[in-house]
Amino acid sequence: MNIFEIIGIIAWLSAAIPSIPQIIQTLKTKDVKWLSPLMFWIWAIWWICWIIYGWYLGSWQMEFFNSITTICSVIMLILIWKYSKRKK
């Protein structure tokens, strides 16, 4: 593993790790009124673009790590949909 791969992993971690506490907090509180579905849609599209770019480059690491982050965005979209429906 070279320095650029290490930097890439650190970059992914700095983008992915903040999603996990948000998912946990949302599951605990079921409070989604302050969350923006648009932001999570944009993030999901953004990460999908990175997956496609990783595929183009032949970088399975880029595809794999960005897939995990895309899944986190989709989970948040599902939680926003589920818990915002509940309060109506």
N, C-alpha and C positions, 0 to 999 in steps of 0.2 A: 504494500500500500504506500503510495507516495503522498507528499504534502498536499497536493491538490485534491486527492480523494478524501483526505482527513478534513480539509476545509469544507468540502461538499457535505460530508456527514455532519459537521458542526452546523453548517447552514441549515440543513434539513432539521436537525434537532431543535434549533432555535425557532423554527417555524412550526414544528409539530407538537412540541411539548406544551406550549400554551393552550392548545386545543383540548388536551386531556383534562386539566382541572375544570375547564368550562363545561365539558360533558358531565363530569362527576357532580359539579355544583348544580347543574340543571336537573340531573336525575334526582338529587336530594331535595331540592326546593320546589321543583316543578314550576319555577317562575321564569317565564320567557318574555315578559313585557318589555324588558330593556334590550332584548336581542334583536338584531336586524336580520331578517331572512335574506334581504338583498345582499348583505355582506357575505353570508355563507354561500349564496348562489355564485357570487363573483369569485370567492375563494375556490369553490369546486371547479368552476370553469378554468380558473388560473392553474390549478393543480393538474387538471386534465391536459391542458396545453403543455405543461412540463412533462407529463407522461409521454405524450406524443413526441415531444422533442427528444426525450431520452430514448425512445424507440428508434427515432431517426438516427441518433448518434450511436445506437447499439449499446447503450449503457443500461444494463439491467438494474444497476444500483439506483439510477435516477428513476427508472420506471417503478421499482419496488417501493422506495421511500416515498415518492409522491403519490403512489396508490394508497398508502396508509393514511397520508394526510387528506386525500380526497375522501376516503371513508369517514374520517373524523368530521369533515364538513357535511357529508350526507347524513351522518348520525345527528348532527346538530339541526339540520333542516327537518329531519323527522321529528325530533323532540319539539322544535318550535311549532310545527304543524299539530302534533299531538296535544301539547299542553295549551296552546292558544285556543284550540277547539273546545277544550274542556271548560274553559271559563265563560264561554258564551252561552 
